[in-house]
């Protein structure tokens, strides 16, 4: 029982665990990983630029962007009839820290 308590003491708060799970789920599709990689490289772009990058319909790309936005990875600003997307660097850093913490969590 003592090792179980040690393990639980090393876990993040429930909110952090839920956020981490949601972020992992958002990265669970290759198209979304490609979008994150693309935005990291170019800083910001319009939805149409991402549609041109991926072999997917505009509506499908929009669904992927919504998933990434809901998970906090990206932000979108409406610019007239278009939306410009950029990576939320602080959320990406938070995700990296959570992965690192998972790697350093105590073994049972």
C-alpha positions in Angstrom: 0.0 0.0 0.0 2.9 2.3 0.7 4.1 2.2 -2.9 0.6 3.0 -4.2 0.5 6.2 -2.0 4.0 7.2 -3.3 2.7 6.8 -6.8 -0.5 8.8 -6.2 1.5 11.6 -4.4 3.6 12.0 -7.6 0.6 12.4 -9.9 -0.5 15.8 -11.1 -3.8 17.4 -9.9 -6.9 15.9 -11.5 -7.3 19.1 -13.6 -3.8 18.7 -15.0 -4.3 15.0 -15.7 -7.5 15.8 -17.6 -5.8 18.6 -19.6 -2.9 16.3 -20.4 -5.3 13.6 -21.6 -7.2 16.1 -23.8 -4.0 17.4 -25.3 -2.8 13.8 -26.0 -6.1 13.1 -27.6 -5.9 16.2 -29.8 -2.5 15.0 -31.0 -3.9 11.6 -31.8 -4.3 12.2 -35.5 -1.5 12.6 -38.0 -3.1 15.6 -39.6 -3.3 17.5 -36.3 0.4 16.7 -35.6 1.2 18.1 -39.1 -0.8 21.2 -38.4 1.1 21.8 -35.1 4.5 21.2 -36.9 3.5 23.6 -39.7 2.4 26.4 -37.3 5.5 26.0 -35.3 7.6 26.5 -38.4 5.7 29.4 -40.0 4.3 31.2 -36.9 0.8 31.9 -38.2 -1.3 31.3 -41.3 -4.8 31.3 -42.7 -7.0 28.2 -42.7 -6.8 28.1 -46.5 -3.0 27.7 -46.3 -3.4 24.6 -44.1 -6.0 23.2 -46.5 -3.5 23.6 -49.3 -0.9 21.8 -47.2 -3.0 18.7 -46.4 -4.7 16.3 -48.7 -8.0 16.9 -46.9 -11.3 18.8 -47.6 -11.6 22.2 -46.1 -14.4 21.0 -43.7 -12.1 18.2 -42.4 -9.2 20.7 -41.8 -11.6 23.0 -40.0 -12.6 20.1 -37.7 -9.0 19.3 -37.0 -8.3 23.0 -36.2 -11.3 23.1 -33.9 -10.0 20.1 -32.0 -6.5 21.7 -31.6 -8.1 25.0 -30.5 -10.3 23.2 -28.0 -7.2 21.5 -26.5 -5.5 24.9 -26.3 -2.7 24.2 -28.8 -3.7 26.9 -31.2 -5.5 30.3 -31.3 -7.5 31.7 -34.1 -8.3 35.3 -35.0 -11.0 36.3 -37.4 -9.7 38.5 -40.1 -12.6 39.5 -42.3 -14.1 36.4 -43.8 -11.0 34.3 -42.9 -9.5 33.0 -39.7 -5.7 33.3 -39.0 -4.3 30.5 -36.8 -1.2 30.5 -34.6 0.4 28.1 -32.1 -0.1 28.9 -28.5 3.5 28.5 -27.5 2.7 28.5 -23.7 0.4 25.5 -24.1 2.9 23.6 -26.2 5.5 24.3 -23.5 3.1 23.2 -20.8 2.5 19.9 -22.8 6.2 19.4 -23.0 6.6 19.9 -19.2 3.7 17.4 -18.6 5.4 14.8 -20.8 8.7 15.4 -18.9 6.9 15.1 -15.6 5.4 11.8 -16.7 8.8 10.6 -17.6 10.1 11.5 -14.2 7.2 10.1 -12.2 8.1 7.6 -9.5 8.1 3.9 -10.4 5.9 1.5 -8.4 
